C-alpha cells in the first residue's frame, strides 16, 4: 500500500477510523438549506463557492476521520456531454447519447467542463479542518457508469436478467462506449489526485447486477486497470463493488488497497477470506432504529474486525431520514470501543 501520513488505511491509531458514505447530504439540515436554494443538482456540484462548504459540513458537526468531496458519479457522463437531471422521488435521468460523436470528444473539453470540481478539491484540501485527515475523491466504476449512460436511469434491483441479455444487444456500440468511459474515469481520477484527493474510492454500485459470465469483462478487467492507474498516482484505492456475490474473488483479481463491503456481506466470513483492510458493512437502516440496537450492531462489526484493519462505515449511503443524534451516537460507540 502507498504509505500516506495519517491515512485512514494506516491503522496506527488506537480507535477505528470512521467516515460515512453520503455523509454530506440530505440528513443534514445545513445541506438541505443550501439544496433548497440550488435546485439544479449538477450546477450545485459545479459551484466551487459552495462545494467545499458542503464537503466540510459533516466535519464541522462530527468527529469523522475523512471528508469525501461533494460531487456525483454522474459528473462523468455530464462532462462527456450527456445531460443529467434529478427529479424528486425518481432519481437521475440521463439523455440519449450518440456514441460515435462522443468518441470524438477532446479530453480538454471534458476537463474544462469539470474544472470547478478540481478547483473545489484544491480549496477543500487546504482547509484546516482537514489537517491530518483524508480527502476522498471518487469515481463510479466503469460498469455502473455504463449502466447509467446506456439505461439512462437507476436500474433498480428487480430486473437483473435485462442487464445480462438485452443490455448487450448492440455489443459493438456498448463496448465502444465502455472504452470511452474507462478512459475518462482515469482522466477524472488524475485531476482529483493532482488537486489534493488523498484516496480514491471506486463506487461500482451495480456490480451485483452482473452474472458470472460478464463479471470478468465488465467488472474485474476495467477495475484492475483503474486500480493500477490510482496506484501509479501514489494514492491508495478503496473499491466498493456493491452486491458482488464473491468479494474474495474480486479482491484476489483486482487487488485494491481496501475493500468496502455492503450490508449483505457476512462480516465473519469475509474476515477469514480477505487480508486487506476492510471498510463498512453495517446496514444504514440500523440508524433509523433505537440506540440500543445501534450499539449492538456497531459493536458486532467492531468486535469481529478488532484484530484487522477496519474503517467504520455503512454498507451503503446514509439514509436521508437519519437523525443527527444517531450519527453522534454511532461515532461515540466507534471512538469508545477498545
Ligand atoms: O458520499 C458523499 O457524501 C459524497 C457525495 C456523493 C453523492 N453521490 C452526492 C449525492 C457520492 C459519493 C455519490 C455517489 C453516487 N451517485 C453513487 C454511488 C454510491 C451509491 O449510492 O451507490 C450513485 C449510484 C450516484 C447516482 C445518484 N446521484 C443517485 C442514485 C442519486 C440519488 C437520487 C435521489 O433522488 O435520491 C444521486 C443524487 C445525489 N448524489 C444526492 C447526493 C447528496 C442527493 C441529491 C439531492 O440532494 O436531492
Boltz pocket constraint, residues with backbone or C-beta under 6 A from the ligand:
constraints:
  - pocket:
      binder: B
      contacts: [[A, 20], [A, 21], [A, 22], [A, 23], [A, 24], [A, 25], [A, 26], [A, 35], [A, 41], [A, 68], [A, 69], [A, 70], [A, 71], [A, 72], [A, 73], [A, 74], [A, 86], [A, 87], [A, 88], [A, 89], [A, 90], [A, 91], [A, 92], [A, 138], [A, 154], [A, 203], [A, 205], [A, 242], [A, 317]]
      max_distance: 6.0
